[in-house]
Amino acid sequence: MKRLLPLAFALLKFVSGYLLISQAYDLQRDEYLYLDQGRHLAWGYLEVPPLIAAQGWVTLVLGGGEGWVRFWPFLWGAATVYLLGRLAHRLGGGWFAMSLACTCYLGSAFARLNTLFQPNSFEVFGFVFCLYWLVCYLQKERPRYLYLLGLGLGLGLLNKYTTLFFIAALAGALVLTPARRLLLRHHCWGAVGLALLLWLPNVGWQLRHGIPFLHHMALLGESQLVHVEETDFVKDQLLMCLPALWVWGPGLLALLVGRAFRPYRVVGLVSVLGVAVLAALHGKSYYALGYYPVLFAFGSVWWETRLARFEQRWGSWGPVVLRPALVAVPLLFLAAFLPLMFPVHSPATMAALRPRYVSLGAYRWEDGRDHALPQDYADMLGWRELADKTWAAYQSLPASIRPHTLIICGNYGQASAINYYNRHRPLPPANSLNGSYLFWFPSLAQCQALIIVDDEPDDEWAPHFATYHRFAAITDPYARERGTSITLGREPNSTVRAHVTQEWRTALATWEGRAR
């Protein structure tokens, strides 16, 4: 029974994802990028390490349907739920502790996180995976547990570079607690070697390309984190896991100062140090999500112990009424905020619900302003329309010119969405002077026509084409890309070719040169 309960919650997590996403939405901007990276397998990319691209490659091999795209975040979310149930059991918890740990995860911000094909779902799973095996080792000092921990760290580094902050927090927590004895075990350093061995190919890629990871972080700081205030980071930590605050809060305190969890104090310090590092570096609020799930397990066991004492005085009604009610609390929060966790409603309905949720910051975008829809939802609209209209623009060209046509987009979302929805059509790949597309940009030597996709169209280059006209634009009123235009230019002269080529070289040099 106790072994099947975490599996049951994991299955619930996996299946429910497919039932709670409206067909009115496309995929999200970043998801298209990771799928396109799957077409260009490498040991690294300008934005992320290679693990998400490997998942994208498998998805495309399986047909690339949206169901397969969402399979991955649903899988990692379900695997995380399973580990939390198992962790609560390992800590001595019964059905109540296991169930509460799982519902805390189901009812918190992870509900939204695990709907998107991004590295974040695996990151949270990876942190829980590593701490689960650390707890196992603290209980029974078996070397394989350390190597499993090393495996988690290595895969985490291949998934997202924020794993480096987790490793720093883990190292600091080990040094500050009696668990520092692990550092004297040769199997510990064997596990470190395994993690480095797994990460080594990506390190080599970064070194060959001038460590563009550093430039990417600098760009995020300039364009996205400039609107993040320190008070917002702290507030978001409370809001993201608010339905489980009454569980993870006591769990953290019990880890730091309680006697029962004293052998696991290192786990509590990992969470404290990890969140502190992100706060100091002005990281995005959701970067810290991976540090909370293990606290659900410890907090659930803490509550089960307290309830057992309470029930000795007040009789058996606790197991029958109180415990199931407490398990349901996070799910009640989820039901109250379901439209923010899952895109269950149409865009028009979400816009109508704005007054109800706007005070929570749910409709605030990276520009610091409130909009008609949450940013992620607006980023899931207009892409199919863009791809279809780009295909129509391509079809409008003479058959002799089509093979010599170049599609240039203003950003990676436009290029990758066009490639995704036109993957079964004979359309040339869309390109961009943005992100990893710099590595895949083709030569303009034989170019006879340009299809220019841009959210800020500029007609200053019109005189350098034999014909130049606006073909179409995204009209979806709720799309973040609303107004993005598709322009056709035929017979570009040498000035256009030279200008685009120079922009490409400059952009690539910026990524690789600044990082040195």
TORVO-893835 format. One record per atom (N, C-alpha, C, CB): residue in one letter; x, y, z. Coordinates in steps of 0.2 Angstrom, whole numbers, plus 5000, padded with zeros to 4 digits. Glycine has a CB too. Example, Ala and Ser with C-alpha at 12.3 -4.5 7.8 and 13.67 -1.06 7.14 Angstrom:
A506649725039 A506249785039 A506649845039 A505749785045 S506449895035 S506849955036 S506450005039 S507049975029 
end
This chain:
M500449945000 M500050005000 M500450065000 M499550005006 K500950075005 K501350125005 K501850134999 K501850125011 R502050084996 R502450094990 R501950114984 R502750024988 L501350094984 L500950114978 L500650184979 L500350064978 L500550214985 L500350274986 L500650334982 L500250294993 P501350334982 P501750384978 P501650374971 P502450384980 L501550314969 L501450294962 L500750324959 L501550224960 A500250314964 A499650334962 A499550414961 A499150314967 F499950454966 F499950524965 F500350544959 F500250554971 A500850504957 A501250524951 A500850514945 A501850474951 L500450464945 L500050454939 L499450504939 L499650384940 L499250524944 L498750584944 L499050644942 L498450594951 K499650654944 K500050714941 K500150714934 K500650724945 F500350654931 F500450654924 F499850654920 F500850584923 V499350624922 V498750624918 V498350684918 V498250564920 S498350714924 S497950784924 S498150834920 S497950804932 G498850834918 G499150884914 G498750884907 G499850874913 Y498650824904 Y498350824898 Y497650844898 Y498350754895 L497350844904 L496550864904 L496450934906 L496250824909 L496950974907 L496951044910 L497251094906 L497151044917 I497251084899 I497551134895 I497051144889 I498251114892 S496851204888 S496351214883 S496651214876 S496051284884 Q496251194871 Q496551184864 Q496551254861 Q496051144860 A496351304864 A496351374862 A497051404861 A495951424866 Y497551364865 Y498251394865 Y498751354861 Y498451394873 D499251384859 D499751344855 D500351334861 D500151394850 L500851314859 L501451304863 L501751374865 L501951254860 Q502151374870 Q502451434873 Q503051444869 Q502551434880 R503251514868 R503851534864 R504451494865 R503951604866 D504651484872 D505251444873 D505251374871 D505451444880 E504651344871 E504651274869 E504851264862 E503851244870 Y504651304857 Y504851304850 Y505551304849 Y504451354846 L505851344853 L506651354853 L506951284855 L506851404858 Y506751254860 Y507051194862 Y506951134857 Y506851174869 L506351134854 L506251084849 L506651104843 L505451094846 D506751164841 D507251174835 D507951154837 D507251254834 Q508151164843 Q508851144845 Q508851064844 Q508951164853 G508351034845 G508350964844 G508450944837 G507650934846 R508450994832 R508550984825 R509350994824 R508151024821 H509651024829 H510351044828 H510751014834 H510451114827 L510750954835 L511050924841 L511750944842 L510950844841 A511950964848 A512650984850 A512750974857 A512751064847 W513350984860 W513450984867 W513351044871 W514150964868 G513051094867 G512851154870 G512551204866 G513551194873 Y512251254869 Y511851304865 Y511951374868 Y511151294864 L511851424865 L511951494868 L511551504874 L511851544863 E510951474874 E510451484880 E510451434885 E509751484877 V510551364884 V510551314889 V511051254887 V509851284889 P511151214892 P511551154890 P511151104886 P511751114897 P511351044884 P511051004879 P510450964881 P511550964876 L510350954887 L509850894889 L509150914886 L509850894896 I508950974886 I508250994884 I508250984876 I508051064886 A508750994873 A508750984865 A508750904864 A509451004862 A509050864868 A509050794867 A508250764868 A509450754872 Q507950794873 Q507250784873 Q506850804867 Q506950814880 G507050864865 G506650894859 G506850844853 G506950964857 W507450814852 W507550774847 W507150714847 W508250754847 V507050684853 V506650624854 V505850644852 V506650594861 T505650704854 T504950724853 T504850724845 T504850794856 L505350754842 L505250754834 L505250694831 L505850804831 V505650644833 V505750574831 V505050544832 V506250534834 L504750554837 L504050524838 L503450564835 L503950524846 G503650614831 G503150644827 G503050724829 G502450614828 G503250744834 G503250814836 G502650844838 G503550854831 G502150804839 G501450824841 G501450854848 G500950774841 E501050904849 E501050944856 E500950894862 E500450994856 G500650834861 G500550784866 G501250764868 G500150734864 W501650754863 W502350724865 W502750784868 W502650694859 V502650844866 V503050904868 V502950904876 V502850964865 R502250894878 R502050904885 R502250844889 R501350924885 F502350794886 F502550724889 F503150744894 F502750674884 W503650774892 W504250784896 W504050824903 W504750824892 P503750884903 P503650914909 P503150874913 P503350984908 F502650844910 F502250794914 F502650744917 F501650774910 L503150714914 L503550654916 L503950674922 L503950624911 W504250734921 W504750754927 W504350774933 W505150814924 G503750804932 G503350824937 G503050764941 G502750864935 A502850714937 A502650654940 A503150614944 A502350604935 A503750614941 A504350584945 A504550624951 A504950584940 T504450684951 T504550724957 T504050704963 T504550804956 V503450704961 V502950684966 V503050614968 V502250684962 Y503250564964 Y503450504967 Y504050504972 Y503650454961 L504550544970 L505150544975 L504950574982 L505650584972 L504450624981 L504250654988 L503850604992 L503850714986 G503450564989 G503050514993 G503550464996 G502550484988 R504050444992 R504550394994 R504950425000 R504950374988 L505150494999 L505550525004 L505150525011 L505750595002 A504550545010 A504150555017 A504150485020 A503450575015 H504050425016 H504050365018 H504650345022 H503850315013 R505250365018 R505950345021 R506050385028 R506450365016 L505750445029 L505750475035 L505350455041 L505650555034 G504950395039 G504550365044 G503850385043 G504750385051 G503650425038 G502950445037 G502450385035 G502950505033 G501850395037 G501350345035 G500950375029 G500850335040 W500350355028 W499950375022 W499850445022 W499350335021 F499750475028 F499550545029 F500150595026 F499350565036 A500750575029 A501350615027 A501550605020 A501950595031 M501450545017 M501550535010 M501050575006 M501550465008 S500450575007 S499950605004 S499950685004 S499250585006 L500150705010 L500150785011 L500750805007 L500250795018 A501350775007 A501950795003 A501750794996 A502550745004 C501350754993 C501250744986 C500750804985 C500950684984 T500250814989 T499750864987 T500050934988 T499050864992 C500550944992 C500851014993 C501151024986 C501351004998 Y501450974983 Y501750984976 Y501250994971 Y502250924974 L500750964971 L500150964966 L499851034966 L499650914967 G499751064973 G499451124973 G499851184973 G499051124980 S500451184972 S500851244972 S501051264965 S501551234977 A501551314965 A501751334958 A502051284953 A502251394959 F502151224956 F502451174951 F501851154947 F502651114956 A501251164948 A500751144944 A500751184937 A500051164947 R500951244938 R501051284931 R501751264928 R501051364933 L502251264932 L502951244930 L502951184926 L503451244936 N502551134928 N502651064924 N502151064918 N502451014929 T501851124916 T501551114910 T501951144904 T500951164910 L502551164905 L502951194900 L503551154898 L503151264901 F503751144892 F504351104890 F504951154890 F504251074882 Q505151154896 Q505751194898 Q506251164903 Q505551264901 P506851184903 P507251144908 P507051154915 P507951174907 N506551194917 N506451204924 N506151144927 N505951264925 S505751104924 S505451044927 S505950994929 S504951014922 F506450984924 F506950934926 F507350964931 F507350914920 E507451024932 E507851054937 E507651044944 E507951134936 V506951054945 V506651034951 V506650964953 V505851054951 F506550924948 F506650844949 F507350834951 F506450814942 G507850864947 G508550844949 G508750864956 G508950884944 F508550924958 F508650944965 F508350894970 F508451014966 V507750874969 V507450824973 V507750754973 V506650814972 F507950734967 F508350674966 F508950674970 F508450664958 C509350724969 C509950734973 C509850734981 C510350794971 L509450764983 L509350774990 L508950704993 L508850834992 Y508650674989 Y508350604991 Y508850554992 Y507850584985 W509350554987 W509950504988 W510350524994 W510250494982 L510450594995 L510850615001 L510550595007 L510850695001 V509850595008 V509550575014 V509650495014 V508750585013 C509550465009 C509650385009 C510350375012 C509550355002 Y510850415010 Y511550395012 Y511650415019 Y512050435008 L511250465022 L511350485029 L511050435033 L510950555030 Q510550395030 Q510250335034 Q510650275034 Q509550325031 K510850255028 K511250195027 K511850215022 K510850135024 E512450215025 E513050245021 E513250195016 E513550255026 R512850185011 R512950145005 R513250184999 R512350105003 P513850164997 P514150204992 P513750224985 P514850174989 R513350174984 R512950184977 R512450244978 R512450124976 Y512250264984 Y511850324985 Y512250384983 Y511650324992 L512850384985 L513250444983 L513350454975 L513950444986 Y513450394972 Y513550394965 Y512850414962 Y513750324962 L512350394964 L511650424962 L511650494963 L511150384965 L511850524968 L511850594969 L512350624964 L512150614976 G512950594963 G513350624958 G513050624951 G513950584957 L512650564949 L512250564943 L511750624942 L511950494942 G511450634948 G510950694948 G511250754946 G510550694954 L511850764950 L512150834948 L512450834941 L512750834953 G512750784939 G512950784932 G512450804927 G513350724930 L511850764927 L511250774923 L511050844924 L510750724924 G511050874930 G510750934932 G511150994928 G510750954939 L511850984928 L512251024924 L512151024917 L513051014926 L511950964914 L511850964907 L511150994906 L511850894905 N510751004911 N510051034910 N510051104911 N509650994915 K510351134916 K510251204917 K510851224922 K509651224921 Y511151284920 Y511751304924 Y511651334931 Y512151364920 T511051344932 T510851364939 T510951304944 T510151384940 T511151244941 T511351184946 T511951204949 T511451124941 L512351254946 L513051274950 L512851304956 L513351324945 F512251344957 F512151374963 F511851324968 F511551424962 F511551264966 F511351214970 F511951174973 F510851164966 I512451164968 I513051134971 I513451174976 I513551124965 A513451244975 A513751284980 A513351284986 A513751354977 A512751284986 A512351274992 A512451204996 A511551284991 L512451154992 L512651094995 L513351084998 L512551034989 A513851114995 A514451114997 A514551155004 A514951144992 G514151215004 G514151255010 G513851215015 G513851315008 A513251185014 A512851155019 A513251095022 A512251125016 L513651055018 L514051005020 L514651025025 L514350965014 V514951085023 V515451115027 V515251135034 V515851165024 L514551165034 L514351195040 L513951145045 L513851245038 T513951075043 T513551025047 T514050965048 T512951005044 P513850925053 P514250865054 P514250815048 P513950825060 A513850835043 A513850795037 A514550805033 A513250805032 R514950855035 R515550865032 R516050805032 R515950915036 R515850755036 R516250685036 R516150655029 R515950645041 L515650675025 L515650645018 L516250665014 L514950665015 L516450725015 L517050755011 L517650715012 L517150825013 L517650665017 L518250625018 L518250555015 L518350625026 R517650545012 R517550475009 R517750485002 R516750455010 H518150435000 H518350434993 H517750424988 H518850374992 H517250384991 H516650384986 H516350444985 H516150334989 C516350494990 C516050564988 C516450594983 C516150604995 W517050584982 W517450614977 W517350574971 W518250624979 G517250514971 G517050474965 G516450504962 G517050404967 A515950514967 A515350544964 A515450614961 A514850554970 V515850654964 V516050724961 V516350704954 V516550764965 G516750654953 G517150644947 G516550624942 G517650584948 L516050584944 L515550564939 L515150624937 L515050514943 A515050664941 A514650724939 A515050764934 A514450774945 L515650774936 L516150814931 L516250784924 L516850824934 L516250714924 L516350674918 L515750684914 L516450604920 L515150684917 L514550694913 L514450764910 L513950684917 W514750814914 W514650884912 W515250904907 W514750934918 L515750864907 L516350884903 L516250904896 L516850824903 P515850864892 P515750884885 P515450954884 P515250834881 N514950974889 N514751044888 N515251094890 N514051044893 V515651074895 V516151124897 V516651134891 V516551094903 G516751084888 G517251094882 G516851134876 G517351024879 W516251124876 W515851164871 W515851244873 W515151144870 Q515751254879 Q515751324882 Q516451354881 Q515551324889 L516951314882 L517651344881 L517851364874 L518151294884 R517551314869 R517751324862 R517351384860 R517451264858 H516751404863 H516351464860 H516451524865 H515651444860 G516951524869 G517051584873 G516651594879 G516951644868 I516351544882 I515951534887 I515351584887 I516351554894 P514951574882 P514351624880 P513851624886 P513951604874 F513851564890 F513451564896 F513451634900 F513551504901 L514051664901 L514151724905 L513751784901 L514851734906 H513851784895 H513551834891 H512751824891 H513751834884 H512551764891 H511751754892 H511551784898 H511651674891 M511851764904 M511651784910 M511651864911 M512151764916 A512151894907 A512151964907 A511551994904 A512851994904 L511451964898 L510851994894 L510151984898 L510751954888 L510151924902 L509551924906 L509551974912 L509551854910 G510051994914 G510052044919 G509852114917 G510752044922 E510052124910 E509952194907 E509252194905 E510352204902 S508952144902 S508252144899 S507752114903 S508352104893 Q507852074908 Q507252044911 Q507252054919 Q507251964910 L507852054922 L507952064929 L507952134932 L508552024932 V507952184927 V508052254929 V507352274932 V508152294923 H506852234931 H506152254934 H506052214941 H505652244929 V506452174943 V506352134948 V506652174955 V506752064948 E506252184960 E506452214966 E506552164971 E505952264968 E507052174976 E507152124981 E506552104985 E507752154986 T506152154986 T505552134990 T505052094986 T505152204992 D505052104979 D504652054975 D504951984976 D504652084968 F505551974976 F505851904977 F505651874983 F506651914976 V505651904989 V505451884995 V504751864995 V505651925001 K504351914992 K503551904992 K503451844988 K503251964989 D503751834982 D503651784977 D503751714981 D504051784971 Q504251714985 Q504451644988 Q503851624993 Q505051654993 L503551674996 L502951655000 L502351634995 L502751715004 L502251674990 L501651664986 L501751594982 L501551714981 M502351584979 M502351524975 M502151454978 M503051514972 C502351454984 C502151394988 C501651404994 C502751354991 L501251454993 L500851474998 L500351425001 L500451534996 P500051384996 P499651324999 P499951275003 P499351294993 A500651275003 A501051235007 A501451265012 A501451185003 L501351335013 L501751365018 L501751335025 L501551445018 W501151315027 W501051285033 W501351215034 W500251285035 V501651195029 V501951125029 V502751135028 V501751085023 W502951175023 W503651185022 W503951225027 W503751205015 G503551275030 G503851315035 G504051275042 G503351375037 P503651235044 P503751195050 P504351145048 P503151155053 G504251115042 G504751075040 G505451095040 G504651045033 L505551165038 L506251195038 L506451205045 L506151265034 L506051235049 L506151245056 L506351185059 L505651275060 A506051125058 A506151065061 A506851035059 A505651015060 L507051055053 L507651035050 L508251075053 L507751035043 L508151135054 L508651175057 L508751175064 L508551255055 V508251165068 V508251175075 V507951115079 V507951235078 G507651065076 G507351015079 G507750955080 G506750985075 R507650915085 R508050855087 R507850795082 R507850835094 A507250785080 A507050725076 A507450725070 A506350725075 F507550785067 F507850785060 F508550805060 F507450835055 R508850805066 R509550835067 R510050795062 R509750825074 P509950735060 P510450705056 P510350725049 P510350625055 Y509850765047 Y509650785040 Y509750865040 Y508950765038 R510050895045 R510050965045 R510450995039 R510550995051 V510850955036 V511150985029 V510650995024 V511650925027 V510150955024 V509650965019 V509251035020 V509050905019 G509151055026 G508851115027 G509251175025 G508651125034 L509951165027 L510451215025 L510451225017 L511051205028 V510451175014 V510451175006 V509951225004 V510351105003 S509351215007 S508751265004 S508851335006 S508051235008 V509151345013 V509251415015 V509751445011 V509451415022 L510351415010 L510851435006 L510751444999 L511551395007 G510351404996 G510151404989 G509751464987 G509851344987 V509251474991 V508751534990 V509151594992 V508151524995 A509651594997 A509951654999 A510451674993 A510451645005 V510751634990 V511251644984 V510851674978 V511551584982 L510251644977 L509851674971 L509551744973 L509251634970 A509451754979 A509151824981 A509751874981 A508951824989 A510351854983 A510951904982 A511151914975 A511551864986 L511051864971 L511151874964 L510651904959 L511451814960 H510051924963 H509451954960 H509151904954 H509652014956 G509151834956 G508951784951 G508151794951 G509151714953 K507851764946 K507151764945 K506851724951 K506951734938 S506251744953 S505951704959 S505851634958 S505251734960 Y505651614952 Y505551544951 Y506151494951 Y505151534945 Y506751534950 Y507351494951 Y507451454957 Y507951534950 A507151474962 A507151444969 A506651394970 A507051504974 L506251374966 L505751324967 L505951264969 L505251324961 G506551244966 G506851174967 G507051164974 G507351164963 Y507051214978 Y507251204985 Y506751184990 Y507651264987 Y506151194988 Y505551184992 Y505251114993 Y505051234990 P505251074987 P504851014988 P505150964994 P504950974982 V505750964995 V506050915000 V505750945007 V506750915000 L505651005007 L505351035014 L504651005015 L505351105014 F504250995009 F503650965010 F503650905013 F503250965003 A504150855011 A504150795014 A504350795022 A504650755011 F504850835024 F504950845031 F504450875035 F505650885031 G504050925032 G503550955035 G502950915036 G503351015032 S502850865031 S502250825032 S502350775037 S502150785025 V502950745038 V503150695043 V503050735050 V503850675042 W503350795050 W503250835057 W502550845059 W503550905056 W502050855054 W501350865055 W501050795057 W500950895049 E501250745054 E501050675056 E501150665063 E501250625051 T501750675065 T502050665072 T501550705077 T502750685073 R501450765076 R501050815080 R500350785080 R501050885078 L500050765075 L499350745075 L499250685079 L499150735067 A499750635078 A499750575082 A499650595090 A500350535081 R500050645092 R500050665099 R499350695101 R500550715101 F499050735096 F498450765097 F497850705097 F498250815091 E497950655093 E497450605092 E497350565099 E497450565086 Q497950555102 Q497950515108 Q497450545113 Q498650515111 R497450615113 R496950645118 R496250655116 R497250715119 W496150665109 W495450685107 W495150625103 W495550735102 G495450565103 G495050505100 G495250495093 G494350515100 S494850455089 S495050425083 S494750465077 S494850355082 W494450525079 W494150565073 W494650595069 W493650615076 G495250605072 G495750635068 G495950605061 G496350645072 P496050535062 P496250495056 P495650495051 P496450425057 V495050495053 V494450495049 V494350555046 V493850465053 V494350615049 V494150675047 V494750725046 V493650705052 L495050745051 L495550795051 L496150785046 L495950805058 R496450725046 R496950705041 R496750715034 R497250635043 P496250685032 P496050695025 P495850765023 P495450655023 A495650805028 A495450875027 A496150915026 A495050905033 L496650895030 L497250935029 L497650915022 L497750915035 V497550855020 V497850825014 V497550865008 V497750755013 A496950885009 A496550915004 A496650995003 A495850905004 V496951025009 V497051095009 V497451125003 V497451115015 P498051095001 P498351124995 P497951114989 P499051084994 L497551064988 L497151054982 L496551104982 L496850984982 L496351124988 L495851174988 L496051244985 L495551184995 F496751254987 F497051314985 F497151314977 F497751324988 L497351254975 L497351244967 L496751254964 L497651174966 A496151234967 A495551244964 A495351314963 A494951204967 A495551354969 A495351424969 A495751464964 A495551454976 F496351444962 F496851474957 F496951434951 F497451494961 L496551394950 L496651344944 L496751384937 L496051304943 P496451434936 P496551474929 P497251504929 P496051534929 L497551514934 L498251544934 L498751484934 L498451584940 M498551424936 M499051364936 M499051334929 M498851314941 F498451324926 F498351294920 F497951334915 F497951224921 P498051334909 P497651374904 P497051334902 P498151384897 V496651334907 V495951294906 V495451334902 V495751274913 H495551404903 H495051454900 H495251484894 H494851504905 S494851504890 S495051534883 S495351604885 S494351544879 P495751634880 P496051694881 P495551754883 P496351724875 A494951754880 A494451804882 A494151794889 A493851794877 T494151734891 T493851724898 T494451744903 T493751644899 M495051724902 M495651744906 M495651824906 M496251714903 A495551854901 A495551934901 A495051954906 A495451954894 A494451924905 A493851944910 A494051934917 A493251904908 L494451884919 L494651864925 L495151904928 L494851794926 R495451954924 R496051994926 R495852034933 R496152044921 P495352064934 P495252104940 P495252054946 P494552134940 R495151994946 R495151944951 R495851934954 R494751884950 Y496351924949 Y497051904950 Y497551954949 Y497151844946 V497352014946 V497952064945 V498352084951 V497652124941 S498052084956 S498352114962 S498952064965 S497952124968 L498851994962 L499451944964 L500051954959 L499151874963 G499952004954 G500552004950 G500551954944 G501152004953 A499951914943 A499951864938 A499951894931 A499351824940 Y499751954931 Y499651984924 Y500252034922 Y498952024923 R500752034927 R501252074926 R501852044921 R501552094932 W502052074916 W502552044912 W503252064914 W502452064904 E503752044910 E504452064911 E504552134911 E504852024907 D504152174907 D504252244907 D503952284913 D503852274901 G503752244918 G503552274924 G502752304924 G503952334926 R502452294918 R501752324918 R501252264917 R501652364911 D500652274919 D500052234919 D499752234912 D499552244924 H499552174910 H499252164903 H498652124903 H499752134898 A498352114897 A497652074897 A497752004899 A497352084890 L498251974898 L498351904900 L499051894904 L498351854893 P499151844907 P499751824910 P500251814904 P499751764914 Q500851834905 Q501351834900 Q501451764896 Q502051854902 D501451714901 D501551644898 D500951624893 D501551594903 Y500351654895 Y499751634891 Y499751674884 Y499151654895 A499951734885 A500051774879 A500551754874 A500151854880 D501051714877 D501651684873 D501451624870 D502251674878 M500751604871 M500551534869 M500051554863 M500251494874 L500051614860 L499551634856 L499851664849 L499051674859 G499551654844 G499751684838 G500251644834 G500051754839 W500551594836 W501151564833 W500851524827 W501451514838 R500351484828 R500151444822 R499851494816 R499451404824 E499551554818 E499351604813 E500051624810 E499051664817 L500551644813 L501151664810 L501451614805 L501651684816 A501451554808 A501751504803 A501351494797 A501751434807 D500651494797 D500251484791 D500351544787 D499551474794 K500351604789 K500451664785 K501151664782 K500251724789 T501651644785 T502251634782 T502351584777 T502851614788 W501951534778 W501951484772 W501551514766 W501551414775 A501051544768 A500651584762 A501051634758 A499951614765 A501451664762 A501951714759 A502451674754 A502351754764 Y502651624757 Y503151584753 Y502851554747 Y503451524757 Q502251534747 Q501851504742 Q501651554736 Q501251474744 S501651624738 S501551674734 S502051694729 S501351734737 L502651664731 L503251674726 L503251634720 L503951674731 P503551654715 P503651604709 P504051544711 P503951644703 A503851494708 A504151424710 A504951424709 A503851374705 S505151464704 S505851474703 S506251504708 S505951504696 I505951554712 I506251594717 I506251554724 I505951654718 R505751514725 R505651484732 R506251444734 R505051434731 P506651404730 P507251374733 P507751424735 P507551324728 H507751484733 H508251534735 H507951584739 H508551564728 T507551564744 T507151614748 T507451604755 T506451604748 L507551664759 L507851664765 L507351694770 L508551694766 I507151654775 I506651684780 I507051704786 I506151624782 I507051774788 I507351804793 I506851834798 I507851864791 C506951814805 C506451834810 C506851874815 C506151764813 G506451914818 G506651964823 G506851924830 G506152014825 N506551874831 N506751834838 N506751764837 N506351864843 Y506951724842 Y506951654841 Y506251624842 Y507351624847 G505851654845 G505151624846 G504851624839 G504751674850 Q504851674835 Q504551684828 Q504851624824 Q504651754825 A505551624824 A505851574819 A505751504821 A506651584820 S505751484828 S505651414830 S504851394829 S505851404837 A504451444830 A503751424829 A503551414822 A503251484832 I503851454817 I503751444810 I504051374808 I504151504806 N504551354811 N504851294809 N504451234812 N505651284812 Y504151244818 Y503851194821 Y503151174817 Y503651204828 Y502751224816 Y502151214812 Y502151204805 Y501651274814 N502751214802 N502851204795 N503351144794 N503151264791 R503451104799 R503951054799 R503750994794 R503951014806 H503050994792 H502850944787 H502750974780 H502250904789 R502951044779 R502851074773 R503551084770 R502551144774 P503651094763 P504251104760 P504451184761 P504251084753 L504551204767 L504751274768 L505451274770 L504251304773 P505851324768 P506551334770 P506551344778 P506951384766 P507051324781 P507051344789 P507051414790 P507651314792 A506651444795 A506651514797 A507251524801 A506051524801 N507551584800 N508251594804 N508151664808 N508751604799 S508651674812 S508651734816 S509351754818 S508151724822 L509451814819 L510051844822 L510051844829 L510251914819 N509751794832 N509551794839 N509751724842 N508851814840 G510151724847 G510251664851 G510651614847 G509651634853 S510451544848 S510851494845 S510751494837 S510651424847 Y510251534834 Y510151534827 Y510751564824 Y509551574825 L511151594827 L511851624824 L512251574822 L512151664830 F512251514825 F512651454823 F512351424816 F512751404828 W511751434815 W511351394810 W511251444804 W510751364812 F511451504804 F511251554799 F511551534792 F511451624801 P511151534787 P511451514780 P511751574776 P510851484776 S512051554771 S512351604767 S511851644763 S512951574762 L511951704761 L511551744757 L511751754750 L511451814760 A512251714748 A512551714741 A512051704736 A513151664741 Q511651654736 Q511151634731 Q510451664733 Q511151564730 C510351704738 C509751734740 C509351774734 C509751774746 Q508751754732 Q508351794728 Q507751824731 Q508151754722 A507551804737 A507051834740 A507051834748 A506351804738 L506851884751 L506851874759 L506151884761 L507251934761 I505951834766 I505351844770 I505551874777 I504951774770 I505351934778 I505551964784 I505051964789 I505852034783 V505151934795 V504651924800 V504951964806 V504451854803 D504552014808 D504752064813 D504252094817 D505252114810 D504252104824 D503752134828 D503852214828 D503752114835 E504452234825 E504552304824 E504752314817 E505052334829 P504352314812 P504452314805 P504752384803 P503852304801 D505252384799 D505652444797 D505652444789 D506352454800 D505452494786 D505452494778 D506052534775 D504752524776 E506552544780 E507052584777 E507452544771 E507552604782 W507452484771 W507752444766 W507352434760 W507952374769 A506752454760 A506352444754 A506652464747 A505752484755 P507052524747 P507352534740 P507952494738 P507652604741 H508152444742 H508652394740 H508352334738 H509152384746 F507752334736 F507452274733 F507052294727 F506852234738 A506952244722 A506652254716 A505852264718 A506652194711 T505552224722 T504952234725 T504952224733 T504352184721 Y504552264736 Y504552254744 Y503852274746 Y505052304747 H503452224749 H502852244752 H502652204758 H502352234746 R502252234762 R501952194768 R501452144766 R501652244773 F501552084768 F501152024766 F500552014771 F501451964764 A500752014777 A500251994782 A500452014789 A500051924782 A500052004794 A500252014801 A499851974806 A500252094803 I500151964812 I499751924817 I499151974820 I500251904823 T498551954820 T498051994822 T497651964828 T497451984816 D497951914831 D497651884837 D497651944843 D497951824840 P497151964845 P497152024850 P497452014856 P496452054851 Y497551944858 Y497851924865 Y498551904864 Y497451874868 A498851894858 A499451874857 A500051924859 A499551844850 R500551904862 R501051944864 R501451974857 R501651914868 E501351924852 E501651944846 E501151984841 E501951884842 R500652004844 R500152044840 R500452104836 R499552064844 G500352104829 G500652154825 G501252134822 G500752214829 T501552074824 T502152054820 T501952044813 T502351984823 S502352074809 S502252074802 S502652034798 S502352144799 I502452014792 I502751964787 I502852014781 I502351904786 T503452024779 T503652064773 T503952024768 T504052124775 L503852034762 L504152004756 L504552054752 L503651974751 G505252034751 G505652074747 G505952034742 G506152104752 R505952054736 R506252014730 R506852044727 R505751994725 E507352004725 E507952024722 E508352084726 E507752054715 P508552064732 P508952104736 P509652124733 P509052074743 N509852184734 N510452204731 N511052184735 N510452274729 S511652194733 S512252184737 S512252214744 S512852194733 T511952274744 T511952314750 T511652274756 T511652384749 V511052244754 V510652204759 V511052144761 V509952184756 R511352114756 R511752054758 R512352064763 R511952014752 A512652124761 A513252144765 A513052164772 A513652194762 H512452194772 H512252224779 H512052164783 H511652264778 V511652114781 V511352054785 V511952014787 V510852014781 T512452004782 T513051964784 T513451994789 T513451954778 Q513552064789 Q513952094794 Q513552094801 Q514052174792 E512852104801 E512552094807 E512552024810 E511752114806 W512551974806 W512651904809 W513351904812 W512651854803 R513851924808 R514551914811 R514651954818 R515051944806 T514352014818 T514452054824 T514052024830 T514152124822 A513451994828 A513051964834 A513451904836 A512351944831 L513751864832 L514051804834 L514751824838 L514251764828 A515051874836 A515651894839 A515451924846 A516051954835 T514951954847 T514651984853 T514551934858 T514052024852 W514251874856 W514151824860 W514751784863 W513651764857 E515251774858 E515851744860 E516351784862 E516051704854 G516351854860 G516951894862 G516851924869 G516951954857 R516251944870 R516051974877 R516251924883 R515352004877 A516151864881 A516151814886 A516951804888 A515851744884 R517351824884 R518051814886 R518351864891 R518551814879 
end
